[in-house]
Amino acid sequence: MLVSVRLHAGLVDHVRGAKAGETLQVRVPPGSKVSDLARALGVPEQEIRTTFVNGRARGPDWPLEPGDEVGFFPAVGGG
């Protein structure tokens, strides 16, 4: 099944040719979860702070559906 993914900030460094905020189309097997998608992209789960699926915050065990829009965000540091 096909899902749309946006990687933000340093998470794009894990996916060849990806740019921050750019939408990628990724094919994952039916029954995949958010964590499976991160693994398929090569993004270490421990670097993902927040995940949105269709505009709502979801955890790594959230099941994906065809056409879902996923955003992965890292922790943000600051002072």
N, C-alpha and C positions, 0 to 999 in steps of 0.2 A: 504494500500500500504506500501511497505517496503522502508525505507531510511537508509542510514548509517550516524552515528553521531560520532563526536569526541569532547570530552569535555576537555578543557585545564585548567591547574592550579587549583585554588580552586573550579571551577564549578563542578568538579567530586565529591565533598563532598555531593552534593545534590542527587546523584544517587547511591544507594546501590551497592557495589561491582565494581563500575566503577574505572578505573585507568586513569590518565592523558595521553592523546594521544592515548588511546585504542579505536578501532572502535567498536561501538555498532550497532546492527541491531534493528531498532525500527519500529513497525507497527503503522501507523496513518491512520485515515480515508481519503478517497479520498477528494480532495479539501482543505486539511490542509495547513496552512501557517507556516512560521518559528515560529511565536509566539505560535501557537498551539503545535508544537513539543516541544518547551521549557516548556510549561505548562504540557504536558504529561510526561515529564521527571522530573518535580518538580523543575526545575531551574528557580529562580526568574528573570524575564526579566530585572529588573533594575541592575542585576549583570552582564549581558551580554553587553560587550562593542562593540564587532565586531562579525559579523556572515558571514561566507563564505559558499556559495552554489556552488558546482562544481568549486571551485577555484576563485570565484568572490564575492566581498563584496555585501551583500544584506541586506535589512531591514526586520523588523519583519512581514511586510505584504506580503512578497514575497511568492507566491504560490509554494508549493512543488510538485514534480513529482516523480513517482516510480523510484527508483534507485538513487535518488539524494544523493550526499555526502555533509554533513553539518558539519561545524566546528564552535563551540561556544568558544569565547575567552573573558575573563574578562578584566577589566581595569588593567593596569600594573602600579604599583607605583615605584618610584625610586628617586634617589637623584643625 
